[in-house]
Amino acid sequence: MIGAKVSSAGKIFGSVNNIQLAEALNEKGYEIDRRNILLGDDAIKEVGNYKAVVKLHRDVKVDLEFEVIAE
């Protein structure tokens, strides 16, 4: 889960990006560089469930599901 500041309408102030996701993974003990996290083309601007692709190795990619929640 990634916490973000949101408005009363559920919109995130700013957006969630690969930097916040890398920090959340590092807090859980996974050392993943932000450049190895692919979120897709759309910015994450609302709370909800999302998917990312994490490149663990040149030939190894993992689908990662995560949730953005209000702080």
mmJSON file of the N, C-alpha and C atoms, coordinates in Angstrom:
{"data_MODEL":{"atom_site":{
"group_PDB":["ATOM","ATOM","ATOM","ATOM","ATOM","ATOM","ATOM","ATOM","ATOM","ATOM","ATOM","ATOM","ATOM","ATOM","ATOM","ATOM","ATOM","ATOM","ATOM","ATOM","ATOM","ATOM","ATOM","ATOM","ATOM","ATOM","ATOM","ATOM","ATOM","ATOM","ATOM","ATOM","ATOM","ATOM","ATOM","ATOM","ATOM","ATOM","ATOM","ATOM","ATOM","ATOM","ATOM","ATOM","ATOM","ATOM","ATOM","ATOM","ATOM","ATOM","ATOM","ATOM","ATOM","ATOM","ATOM","ATOM","ATOM","ATOM","ATOM","ATOM","ATOM","ATOM","ATOM","ATOM","ATOM","ATOM","ATOM","ATOM","ATOM","ATOM","ATOM","ATOM","ATOM","ATOM","ATOM","ATOM","ATOM","ATOM","ATOM","ATOM","ATOM","ATOM","ATOM","ATOM","ATOM","ATOM","ATOM","ATOM","ATOM","ATOM","ATOM","ATOM","ATOM","ATOM","ATOM","ATOM","ATOM","ATOM","ATOM","ATOM","ATOM","ATOM","ATOM","ATOM","ATOM","ATOM","ATOM","ATOM","ATOM","ATOM","ATOM","ATOM","ATOM","ATOM","ATOM","ATOM","ATOM","ATOM","ATOM","ATOM","ATOM","ATOM","ATOM","ATOM","ATOM","ATOM","ATOM","ATOM","ATOM","ATOM","ATOM","ATOM","ATOM","ATOM","ATOM","ATOM","ATOM","ATOM","ATOM","ATOM","ATOM","ATOM","ATOM","ATOM","ATOM","ATOM","ATOM","ATOM","ATOM","ATOM","ATOM","ATOM","ATOM","ATOM","ATOM","ATOM","ATOM","ATOM","ATOM","ATOM","ATOM","ATOM","ATOM","ATOM","ATOM","ATOM","ATOM","ATOM","ATOM","ATOM","ATOM","ATOM","ATOM","ATOM","ATOM","ATOM","ATOM","ATOM","ATOM","ATOM","ATOM","ATOM","ATOM","ATOM","ATOM","ATOM","ATOM","ATOM","ATOM","ATOM","ATOM","ATOM","ATOM","ATOM","ATOM","ATOM","ATOM","ATOM","ATOM","ATOM","ATOM","ATOM","ATOM","ATOM","ATOM","ATOM","ATOM","ATOM","ATOM","ATOM","ATOM","ATOM","ATOM"],
"id":[1,2,3,4,5,6,7,8,9,10,11,12,13,14,15,16,17,18,19,20,21,22,23,24,25,26,27,28,29,30,31,32,33,34,35,36,37,38,39,40,41,42,43,44,45,46,47,48,49,50,51,52,53,54,55,56,57,58,59,60,61,62,63,64,65,66,67,68,69,70,71,72,73,74,75,76,77,78,79,80,81,82,83,84,85,86,87,88,89,90,91,92,93,94,95,96,97,98,99,100,101,102,103,104,105,106,107,108,109,110,111,112,113,114,115,116,117,118,119,120,121,122,123,124,125,126,127,128,129,130,131,132,133,134,135,136,137,138,139,140,141,142,143,144,145,146,147,148,149,150,151,152,153,154,155,156,157,158,159,160,161,162,163,164,165,166,167,168,169,170,171,172,173,174,175,176,177,178,179,180,181,182,183,184,185,186,187,188,189,190,191,192,193,194,195,196,197,198,199,200,201,202,203,204,205,206,207,208,209,210,211,212,213],
"type_symbol":["N","C","C","N","C","C","N","C","C","N","C","C","N","C","C","N","C","C","N","C","C","N","C","C","N","C","C","N","C","C","N","C","C","N","C","C","N","C","C","N","C","C","N","C","C","N","C","C","N","C","C","N","C","C","N","C","C","N","C","C","N","C","C","N","C","C","N","C","C","N","C","C","N","C","C","N","C","C","N","C","C","N","C","C","N","C","C","N","C","C","N","C","C","N","C","C","N","C","C","N","C","C","N","C","C","N","C","C","N","C","C","N","C","C","N","C","C","N","C","C","N","C","C","N","C","C","N","C","C","N","C","C","N","C","C","N","C","C","N","C","C","N","C","C","N","C","C","N","C","C","N","C","C","N","C","C","N","C","C","N","C","C","N","C","C","N","C","C","N","C","C","N","C","C","N","C","C","N","C","C","N","C","C","N","C","C","N","C","C","N","C","C","N","C","C","N","C","C","N","C","C","N","C","C","N","C","C","N","C","C","N","C","C"],
"label_atom_id":["N","CA","C","N","CA","C","N","CA","C","N","CA","C","N","CA","C","N","CA","C","N","CA","C","N","CA","C","N","CA","C","N","CA","C","N","CA","C","N","CA","C","N","CA","C","N","CA","C","N","CA","C","N","CA","C","N","CA","C","N","CA","C","N","CA","C","N","CA","C","N","CA","C","N","CA","C","N","CA","C","N","CA","C","N","CA","C","N","CA","C","N","CA","C","N","CA","C","N","CA","C","N","CA","C","N","CA","C","N","CA","C","N","CA","C","N","CA","C","N","CA","C","N","CA","C","N","CA","C","N","CA","C","N","CA","C","N","CA","C","N","CA","C","N","CA","C","N","CA","C","N","CA","C","N","CA","C","N","CA","C","N","CA","C","N","CA","C","N","CA","C","N","CA","C","N","CA","C","N","CA","C","N","CA","C","N","CA","C","N","CA","C","N","CA","C","N","CA","C","N","CA","C","N","CA","C","N","CA","C","N","CA","C","N","CA","C","N","CA","C","N","CA","C","N","CA","C","N","CA","C","N","CA","C","N","CA","C","N","CA","C","N","CA","C","N","CA","C"],
"label_alt_id":[null,null,null,null,null,null,null,null,null,null,null,null,null,null,null,null,null,null,null,null,null,null,null,null,null,null,null,null,null,null,null,null,null,null,null,null,null,null,null,null,null,null,null,null,null,null,null,null,null,null,null,null,null,null,null,null,null,null,null,null,null,null,null,null,null,null,null,null,null,null,null,null,null,null,null,null,null,null,null,null,null,null,null,null,null,null,null,null,null,null,null,null,null,null,null,null,null,null,null,null,null,null,null,null,null,null,null,null,null,null,null,null,null,null,null,null,null,null,null,null,null,null,null,null,null,null,null,null,null,null,null,null,null,null,null,null,null,null,null,null,null,null,null,null,null,null,null,null,null,null,null,null,null,null,null,null,null,null,null,null,null,null,null,null,null,null,null,null,null,null,null,null,null,null,null,null,null,null,null,null,null,null,null,null,null,null,null,null,null,null,null,null,null,null,null,null,null,null,null,null,null,null,null,null,null,null,null,null,null,null,null,null,null],
"label_comp_id":["MET","MET","MET","ILE","ILE","ILE","GLY","GLY","GLY","ALA","ALA","ALA","LYS","LYS","LYS","VAL","VAL","VAL","SER","SER","SER","SER","SER","SER","ALA","ALA","ALA","GLY","GLY","GLY","LYS","LYS","LYS","ILE","ILE","ILE","PHE","PHE","PHE","GLY","GLY","GLY","SER","SER","SER","VAL","VAL","VAL","ASN","ASN","ASN","ASN","ASN","ASN","ILE","ILE","ILE","GLN","GLN","GLN","LEU","LEU","LEU","ALA","ALA","ALA","GLU","GLU","GLU","ALA","ALA","ALA","LEU","LEU","LEU","ASN","ASN","ASN","GLU","GLU","GLU","LYS","LYS","LYS","GLY","GLY","GLY","TYR","TYR","TYR","GLU","GLU","GLU","ILE","ILE","ILE","ASP","ASP","ASP","ARG","ARG","ARG","ARG","ARG","ARG","ASN","ASN","ASN","ILE","ILE","ILE","LEU","LEU","LEU","LEU","LEU","LEU","GLY","GLY","GLY","ASP","ASP","ASP","ASP","ASP","ASP","ALA","ALA","ALA","ILE","ILE","ILE","LYS","LYS","LYS","GLU","GLU","GLU","VAL","VAL","VAL","GLY","GLY","GLY","ASN","ASN","ASN","TYR","TYR","TYR","LYS","LYS","LYS","ALA","ALA","ALA","VAL","VAL","VAL","VAL","VAL","VAL","LYS","LYS","LYS","LEU","LEU","LEU","HIS","HIS","HIS","ARG","ARG","ARG","ASP","ASP","ASP","VAL","VAL","VAL","LYS","LYS","LYS","VAL","VAL","VAL","ASP","ASP","ASP","LEU","LEU","LEU","GLU","GLU","GLU","PHE","PHE","PHE","GLU","GLU","GLU","VAL","VAL","VAL","ILE","ILE","ILE","ALA","ALA","ALA","GLU","GLU","GLU"],
"label_asym_id":["A","A","A","A","A","A","A","A","A","A","A","A","A","A","A","A","A","A","A","A","A","A","A","A","A","A","A","A","A","A","A","A","A","A","A","A","A","A","A","A","A","A","A","A","A","A","A","A","A","A","A","A","A","A","A","A","A","A","A","A","A","A","A","A","A","A","A","A","A","A","A","A","A","A","A","A","A","A","A","A","A","A","A","A","A","A","A","A","A","A","A","A","A","A","A","A","A","A","A","A","A","A","A","A","A","A","A","A","A","A","A","A","A","A","A","A","A","A","A","A","A","A","A","A","A","A","A","A","A","A","A","A","A","A","A","A","A","A","A","A","A","A","A","A","A","A","A","A","A","A","A","A","A","A","A","A","A","A","A","A","A","A","A","A","A","A","A","A","A","A","A","A","A","A","A","A","A","A","A","A","A","A","A","A","A","A","A","A","A","A","A","A","A","A","A","A","A","A","A","A","A","A","A","A","A","A","A","A","A","A","A","A","A"],
"label_entity_id":["1","1","1","1","1","1","1","1","1","1","1","1","1","1","1","1","1","1","1","1","1","1","1","1","1","1","1","1","1","1","1","1","1","1","1","1","1","1","1","1","1","1","1","1","1","1","1","1","1","1","1","1","1","1","1","1","1","1","1","1","1","1","1","1","1","1","1","1","1","1","1","1","1","1","1","1","1","1","1","1","1","1","1","1","1","1","1","1","1","1","1","1","1","1","1","1","1","1","1","1","1","1","1","1","1","1","1","1","1","1","1","1","1","1","1","1","1","1","1","1","1","1","1","1","1","1","1","1","1","1","1","1","1","1","1","1","1","1","1","1","1","1","1","1","1","1","1","1","1","1","1","1","1","1","1","1","1","1","1","1","1","1","1","1","1","1","1","1","1","1","1","1","1","1","1","1","1","1","1","1","1","1","1","1","1","1","1","1","1","1","1","1","1","1","1","1","1","1","1","1","1","1","1","1","1","1","1","1","1","1","1","1","1"],
"label_seq_id":[1,1,1,2,2,2,3,3,3,4,4,4,5,5,5,6,6,6,7,7,7,8,8,8,9,9,9,10,10,10,11,11,11,12,12,12,13,13,13,14,14,14,15,15,15,16,16,16,17,17,17,18,18,18,19,19,19,20,20,20,21,21,21,22,22,22,23,23,23,24,24,24,25,25,25,26,26,26,27,27,27,28,28,28,29,29,29,30,30,30,31,31,31,32,32,32,33,33,33,34,34,34,35,35,35,36,36,36,37,37,37,38,38,38,39,39,39,40,40,40,41,41,41,42,42,42,43,43,43,44,44,44,45,45,45,46,46,46,47,47,47,48,48,48,49,49,49,50,50,50,51,51,51,52,52,52,53,53,53,54,54,54,55,55,55,56,56,56,57,57,57,58,58,58,59,59,59,60,60,60,61,61,61,62,62,62,63,63,63,64,64,64,65,65,65,66,66,66,67,67,67,68,68,68,69,69,69,70,70,70,71,71,71],
"pdbx_PDB_ins_code":[null,null,null,null,null,null,null,null,null,null,null,null,null,null,null,null,null,null,null,null,null,null,null,null,null,null,null,null,null,null,null,null,null,null,null,null,null,null,null,null,null,null,null,null,null,null,null,null,null,null,null,null,null,null,null,null,null,null,null,null,null,null,null,null,null,null,null,null,null,null,null,null,null,null,null,null,null,null,null,null,null,null,null,null,null,null,null,null,null,null,null,null,null,null,null,null,null,null,null,null,null,null,null,null,null,null,null,null,null,null,null,null,null,null,null,null,null,null,null,null,null,null,null,null,null,null,null,null,null,null,null,null,null,null,null,null,null,null,null,null,null,null,null,null,null,null,null,null,null,null,null,null,null,null,null,null,null,null,null,null,null,null,null,null,null,null,null,null,null,null,null,null,null,null,null,null,null,null,null,null,null,null,null,null,null,null,null,null,null,null,null,null,null,null,null,null,null,null,null,null,null,null,null,null,null,null,null,null,null,null,null,null,null],
"Cartn_x":[0.829,0.0,0.876,0.378,1.051,0.057,0.447,-0.408,-0.147,-1.224,-1.1,-2.125,-1.791,-2.733,-3.767,-5.054,-6.128,-7.152,-7.893,-8.971,-10.21,-11.251,-12.495,-13.141,-12.776,-13.304,-12.493,-11.434,-10.619,-9.495,-9.281,-8.189,-6.909,-5.804,-4.508,-3.957,-3.397,-2.675,-1.342,-1.161,0.011,-0.291,0.66,0.445,1.408,1.105,1.988,2.848,4.133,5.03,5.942,6.882,7.767,8.685,8.924,9.762,9.065,7.784,7.043,6.892,6.692,6.565,7.887,9.009,10.322,10.569,10.19,10.355,9.511,8.277,7.409,7.995,8.539,9.158,10.411,11.203,12.408,12.061,10.961,10.518,10.151,9.717,9.358,10.562,11.741,12.946,13.361,12.681,13.021,13.782,15.017,15.815,15.595,14.669,14.332,14.603,15.383,15.662,14.426,14.13,12.94,12.936,14.12,14.204,13.779,13.648,13.221,11.738,10.999,9.561,8.846,8.011,7.277,5.8,5.275,3.879,2.946,3.456,2.602,2.568,1.655,1.609,0.8,-0.192,-1.08,-0.547,-0.632,-0.243,-1.307,-0.879,-1.804,-2.256,-3.531,-4.051,-5.266,-5.636,-6.779,-6.422,-7.112,-6.919,-7.502,-6.974,-7.465,-6.371,-6.685,-5.753,-5.099,-3.804,-3.029,-2.048,-1.475,-0.46,0.787,1.926,3.209,4.015,5.001,5.939,7.279,7.857,9.148,10.169,11.237,12.312,13.317,13.384,14.318,15.68,15.651,16.855,16.536,17.521,17.291,16.207,16.168,15.212,14.073,14.007,12.99,12.167,10.86,9.932,8.8,8.333,7.278,6.152,4.909,3.754,3.508,3.328,3.124,1.813,0.921,-0.324,-0.16,-0.642,-0.547,-1.77,-1.971,-3.123,-2.654,-3.283,-3.033,-4.184,-3.843,-4.854,-4.66,-5.705,-5.627,-4.846,-3.999,-3.236,-4.084],
"Cartn_y":[-1.178,0.0,1.246,2.232,3.525,4.57,5.345,6.407,7.698,8.44,9.72,10.691,11.964,12.989,13.169,13.124,13.205,14.262,14.725,15.674,14.914,15.651,15.005,14.223,14.531,13.818,12.57,12.287,11.105,11.317,12.547,12.859,13.104,12.596,12.756,14.142,14.798,16.046,15.667,15.995,15.549,14.197,13.285,11.939,10.979,9.695,8.653,8.184,8.034,7.625,6.494,6.127,5.002,5.284,6.553,6.878,6.465,6.826,6.436,4.922,4.263,2.807,2.159,2.661,2.133,2.336,3.5,3.757,2.798,2.541,1.613,0.201,-0.217,-1.541,-1.614,-0.55,-0.522,-0.622,0.008,-0.091,-1.521,-2.302,-3.71,-4.637,-4.077,-4.887,-5.292,-4.77,-5.084,-3.908,-4.137,-3.069,-3.049,-2.209,-2.076,-0.633,-0.447,0.892,1.414,2.681,3.28,3.14,3.093,2.967,1.589,0.628,-0.721,-0.943,0.125,0.034,0.773,0.056,0.634,0.731,1.954,2.166,2.328,2.449,2.666,4.136,4.486,5.839,6.82,6.332,7.221,7.501,8.762,9.139,8.638,8.244,7.758,8.96,9.345,10.55,10.284,9.016,8.665,7.473,7.358,6.172,4.978,3.788,2.592,1.556,0.52,-0.579,-0.389,-0.66,-0.454,-1.601,-1.66,-2.666,-1.969,-2.57,-2.098,-3.317,-3.09,-4.141,-3.795,-4.769,-4.576,-5.454,-4.82,-5.567,-5.974,-7.272,-7.795,-8.094,-8.418,-8.768,-8.46,-8.446,-8.139,-9.025,-10.304,-11.245,-11.603,-10.985,-11.342,-10.109,-10.192,-9.12,-9.711,-8.933,-9.39,-8.365,-8.853,-7.973,-7.738,-6.483,-6.109,-5.355,-5.851,-5.15,-4.398,-3.146,-2.345,-1.449,-0.939,-0.094,1.276,2.306,3.667,4.037,4.427,4.759,6.194,6.742,8.088,8.046,9.053,9.153,9.797],
"Cartn_z":[0.0,0.0,0.0,-0.688,-0.734,-0.263,0.719,1.221,0.469,0.204,-0.493,0.074,0.045,0.479,-0.617,-0.218,-1.203,-0.808,-1.813,-1.58,-1.127,-0.785,-0.36,-1.501,-2.738,-3.9,-4.23,-3.463,-3.705,-4.699,-5.127,-6.054,-5.265,-5.769,-5.112,-5.429,-4.404,-4.633,-5.274,-6.538,-7.28,-7.907,-7.842,-8.366,-7.685,-7.794,-7.276,-8.449,-8.201,-9.276,-8.811,-9.667,-9.368,-8.179,-7.863,-6.707,-5.412,-5.273,-4.067,-3.97,-5.105,-5.087,-4.682,-5.181,-4.796,-3.305,-2.772,-1.337,-0.506,-0.936,-0.211,-0.232,-1.364,-1.456,-0.594,-0.572,0.262,1.738,2.157,3.553,3.926,2.932,3.161,3.048,2.737,2.658,1.257,0.228,-1.158,-1.746,-2.165,-2.752,-4.261,-4.686,-6.096,-6.509,-7.534,-8.047,-8.776,-8.601,-9.206,-10.727,-11.343,-12.8,-13.288,-12.382,-12.75,-12.502,-12.204,-11.967,-13.088,-13.819,-14.945,-14.576,-14.542,-14.151,-15.338,-16.514,-17.675,-18.046,-18.937,-19.48,-18.643,-17.908,-17.166,-15.772,-15.361,-14.0,-13.023,-11.84,-10.82,-10.013,-10.18,-9.549,-8.674,-8.476,-7.642,-6.771,-5.624,-4.799,-5.549,-5.273,-5.937,-6.099,-6.855,-7.111,-8.478,-8.528,-9.747,-9.941,-11.15,-11.469,-11.998,-11.71,-12.223,-12.65,-13.473,-13.867,-13.233,-12.532,-11.879,-12.588,-13.074,-13.726,-12.654,-12.384,-11.392,-12.005,-13.274,-14.028,-15.48,-16.315,-17.725,-18.329,-17.947,-18.52,-17.577,-16.399,-15.403,-15.048,-15.347,-14.998,-14.169,-13.2,-12.301,-12.319,-12.411,-12.274,-10.797,-10.419,-9.023,-8.904,-8.058,-7.78,-6.475,-6.44,-5.228,-5.116,-3.924,-3.646,-3.174,-3.689,-3.231,-2.305,-1.072,-0.07,0.41,1.007,1.575,2.873,3.09,4.34,5.408],
"occupancy":[1.0,1.0,1.0,1.0,1.0,1.0,1.0,1.0,1.0,1.0,1.0,1.0,1.0,1.0,1.0,1.0,1.0,1.0,1.0,1.0,1.0,1.0,1.0,1.0,1.0,1.0,1.0,1.0,1.0,1.0,1.0,1.0,1.0,1.0,1.0,1.0,1.0,1.0,1.0,1.0,1.0,1.0,1.0,1.0,1.0,1.0,1.0,1.0,1.0,1.0,1.0,1.0,1.0,1.0,1.0,1.0,1.0,1.0,1.0,1.0,1.0,1.0,1.0,1.0,1.0,1.0,1.0,1.0,1.0,1.0,1.0,1.0,1.0,1.0,1.0,1.0,1.0,1.0,1.0,1.0,1.0,1.0,1.0,1.0,1.0,1.0,1.0,1.0,1.0,1.0,1.0,1.0,1.0,1.0,1.0,1.0,1.0,1.0,1.0,1.0,1.0,1.0,1.0,1.0,1.0,1.0,1.0,1.0,1.0,1.0,1.0,1.0,1.0,1.0,1.0,1.0,1.0,1.0,1.0,1.0,1.0,1.0,1.0,1.0,1.0,1.0,1.0,1.0,1.0,1.0,1.0,1.0,1.0,1.0,1.0,1.0,1.0,1.0,1.0,1.0,1.0,1.0,1.0,1.0,1.0,1.0,1.0,1.0,1.0,1.0,1.0,1.0,1.0,1.0,1.0,1.0,1.0,1.0,1.0,1.0,1.0,1.0,1.0,1.0,1.0,1.0,1.0,1.0,1.0,1.0,1.0,1.0,1.0,1.0,1.0,1.0,1.0,1.0,1.0,1.0,1.0,1.0,1.0,1.0,1.0,1.0,1.0,1.0,1.0,1.0,1.0,1.0,1.0,1.0,1.0,1.0,1.0,1.0,1.0,1.0,1.0,1.0,1.0,1.0,1.0,1.0,1.0,1.0,1.0,1.0,1.0,1.0,1.0],
"B_iso_or_equiv":[0.0,0.0,0.0,0.0,0.0,0.0,0.0,0.0,0.0,0.0,0.0,0.0,0.0,0.0,0.0,0.0,0.0,0.0,0.0,0.0,0.0,0.0,0.0,0.0,0.0,0.0,0.0,0.0,0.0,0.0,0.0,0.0,0.0,0.0,0.0,0.0,0.0,0.0,0.0,0.0,0.0,0.0,0.0,0.0,0.0,0.0,0.0,0.0,0.0,0.0,0.0,0.0,0.0,0.0,0.0,0.0,0.0,0.0,0.0,0.0,0.0,0.0,0.0,0.0,0.0,0.0,0.0,0.0,0.0,0.0,0.0,0.0,0.0,0.0,0.0,0.0,0.0,0.0,0.0,0.0,0.0,0.0,0.0,0.0,0.0,0.0,0.0,0.0,0.0,0.0,0.0,0.0,0.0,0.0,0.0,0.0,0.0,0.0,0.0,0.0,0.0,0.0,0.0,0.0,0.0,0.0,0.0,0.0,0.0,0.0,0.0,0.0,0.0,0.0,0.0,0.0,0.0,0.0,0.0,0.0,0.0,0.0,0.0,0.0,0.0,0.0,0.0,0.0,0.0,0.0,0.0,0.0,0.0,0.0,0.0,0.0,0.0,0.0,0.0,0.0,0.0,0.0,0.0,0.0,0.0,0.0,0.0,0.0,0.0,0.0,0.0,0.0,0.0,0.0,0.0,0.0,0.0,0.0,0.0,0.0,0.0,0.0,0.0,0.0,0.0,0.0,0.0,0.0,0.0,0.0,0.0,0.0,0.0,0.0,0.0,0.0,0.0,0.0,0.0,0.0,0.0,0.0,0.0,0.0,0.0,0.0,0.0,0.0,0.0,0.0,0.0,0.0,0.0,0.0,0.0,0.0,0.0,0.0,0.0,0.0,0.0,0.0,0.0,0.0,0.0,0.0,0.0,0.0,0.0,0.0,0.0,0.0,0.0],
"pdbx_formal_charge":[null,null,null,null,null,null,null,null,null,null,null,null,null,null,null,null,null,null,null,null,null,null,null,null,null,null,null,null,null,null,null,null,null,null,null,null,null,null,null,null,null,null,null,null,null,null,null,null,null,null,null,null,null,null,null,null,null,null,null,null,null,null,null,null,null,null,null,null,null,null,null,null,null,null,null,null,null,null,null,null,null,null,null,null,null,null,null,null,null,null,null,null,null,null,null,null,null,null,null,null,null,null,null,null,null,null,null,null,null,null,null,null,null,null,null,null,null,null,null,null,null,null,null,null,null,null,null,null,null,null,null,null,null,null,null,null,null,null,null,null,null,null,null,null,null,null,null,null,null,null,null,null,null,null,null,null,null,null,null,null,null,null,null,null,null,null,null,null,null,null,null,null,null,null,null,null,null,null,null,null,null,null,null,null,null,null,null,null,null,null,null,null,null,null,null,null,null,null,null,null,null,null,null,null,null,null,null,null,null,null,null,null,null],
"auth_seq_id":[1,1,1,2,2,2,3,3,3,4,4,4,5,5,5,6,6,6,7,7,7,8,8,8,9,9,9,10,10,10,11,11,11,12,12,12,13,13,13,14,14,14,15,15,15,16,16,16,17,17,17,18,18,18,19,19,19,20,20,20,21,21,21,22,22,22,23,23,23,24,24,24,25,25,25,26,26,26,27,27,27,28,28,28,29,29,29,30,30,30,31,31,31,32,32,32,33,33,33,34,34,34,35,35,35,36,36,36,37,37,37,38,38,38,39,39,39,40,40,40,41,41,41,42,42,42,43,43,43,44,44,44,45,45,45,46,46,46,47,47,47,48,48,48,49,49,49,50,50,50,51,51,51,52,52,52,53,53,53,54,54,54,55,55,55,56,56,56,57,57,57,58,58,58,59,59,59,60,60,60,61,61,61,62,62,62,63,63,63,64,64,64,65,65,65,66,66,66,67,67,67,68,68,68,69,69,69,70,70,70,71,71,71],
"auth_comp_id":["MET","MET","MET","ILE","ILE","ILE","GLY","GLY","GLY","ALA","ALA","ALA","LYS","LYS","LYS","VAL","VAL","VAL","SER","SER","SER","SER","SER","SER","ALA","ALA","ALA","GLY","GLY","GLY","LYS","LYS","LYS","ILE","ILE","ILE","PHE","PHE","PHE","GLY","GLY","GLY","SER","SER","SER","VAL","VAL","VAL","ASN","ASN","ASN","ASN","ASN","ASN","ILE","ILE","ILE","GLN","GLN","GLN","LEU","LEU","LEU","ALA","ALA","ALA","GLU","GLU","GLU","ALA","ALA","ALA","LEU","LEU","LEU","ASN","ASN","ASN","GLU","GLU","GLU","LYS","LYS","LYS","GLY","GLY","GLY","TYR","TYR","TYR","GLU","GLU","GLU","ILE","ILE","ILE","ASP","ASP","ASP","ARG","ARG","ARG","ARG","ARG","ARG","ASN","ASN","ASN","ILE","ILE","ILE","LEU","LEU","LEU","LEU","LEU","LEU","GLY","GLY","GLY","ASP","ASP","ASP","ASP","ASP","ASP","ALA","ALA","ALA","ILE","ILE","ILE","LYS","LYS","LYS","GLU","GLU","GLU","VAL","VAL","VAL","GLY","GLY","GLY","ASN","ASN","ASN","TYR","TYR","TYR","LYS","LYS","LYS","ALA","ALA","ALA","VAL","VAL","VAL","VAL","VAL","VAL","LYS","LYS","LYS","LEU","LEU","LEU","HIS","HIS","HIS","ARG","ARG","ARG","ASP","ASP","ASP","VAL","VAL","VAL","LYS","LYS","LYS","VAL","VAL","VAL","ASP","ASP","ASP","LEU","LEU","LEU","GLU","GLU","GLU","PHE","PHE","PHE","GLU","GLU","GLU","VAL","VAL","VAL","ILE","ILE","ILE","ALA","ALA","ALA","GLU","GLU","GLU"],
"auth_asym_id":["A","A","A","A","A","A","A","A","A","A","A","A","A","A","A","A","A","A","A","A","A","A","A","A","A","A","A","A","A","A","A","A","A","A","A","A","A","A","A","A","A","A","A","A","A","A","A","A","A","A","A","A","A","A","A","A","A","A","A","A","A","A","A","A","A","A","A","A","A","A","A","A","A","A","A","A","A","A","A","A","A","A","A","A","A","A","A","A","A","A","A","A","A","A","A","A","A","A","A","A","A","A","A","A","A","A","A","A","A","A","A","A","A","A","A","A","A","A","A","A","A","A","A","A","A","A","A","A","A","A","A","A","A","A","A","A","A","A","A","A","A","A","A","A","A","A","A","A","A","A","A","A","A","A","A","A","A","A","A","A","A","A","A","A","A","A","A","A","A","A","A","A","A","A","A","A","A","A","A","A","A","A","A","A","A","A","A","A","A","A","A","A","A","A","A","A","A","A","A","A","A","A","A","A","A","A","A","A","A","A","A","A","A"],
"auth_atom_id":["N","CA","C","N","CA","C","N","CA","C","N","CA","C","N","CA","C","N","CA","C","N","CA","C","N","CA","C","N","CA","C","N","CA","C","N","CA","C","N","CA","C","N","CA","C","N","CA","C","N","CA","C","N","CA","C","N","CA","C","N","CA","C","N","CA","C","N","CA","C","N","CA","C","N","CA","C","N","CA","C","N","CA","C","N","CA","C","N","CA","C","N","CA","C","N","CA","C","N","CA","C","N","CA","C","N","CA","C","N","CA","C","N","CA","C","N","CA","C","N","CA","C","N","CA","C","N","CA","C","N","CA","C","N","CA","C","N","CA","C","N","CA","C","N","CA","C","N","CA","C","N","CA","C","N","CA","C","N","CA","C","N","CA","C","N","CA","C","N","CA","C","N","CA","C","N","CA","C","N","CA","C","N","CA","C","N","CA","C","N","CA","C","N","CA","C","N","CA","C","N","CA","C","N","CA","C","N","CA","C","N","CA","C","N","CA","C","N","CA","C","N","CA","C","N","CA","C","N","CA","C","N","CA","C","N","CA","C","N","CA","C","N","CA","C","N","CA","C"],
"pdbx_PDB_model_num":[1,1,1,1,1,1,1,1,1,1,1,1,1,1,1,1,1,1,1,1,1,1,1,1,1,1,1,1,1,1,1,1,1,1,1,1,1,1,1,1,1,1,1,1,1,1,1,1,1,1,1,1,1,1,1,1,1,1,1,1,1,1,1,1,1,1,1,1,1,1,1,1,1,1,1,1,1,1,1,1,1,1,1,1,1,1,1,1,1,1,1,1,1,1,1,1,1,1,1,1,1,1,1,1,1,1,1,1,1,1,1,1,1,1,1,1,1,1,1,1,1,1,1,1,1,1,1,1,1,1,1,1,1,1,1,1,1,1,1,1,1,1,1,1,1,1,1,1,1,1,1,1,1,1,1,1,1,1,1,1,1,1,1,1,1,1,1,1,1,1,1,1,1,1,1,1,1,1,1,1,1,1,1,1,1,1,1,1,1,1,1,1,1,1,1,1,1,1,1,1,1,1,1,1,1,1,1,1,1,1,1,1,1]
}}}
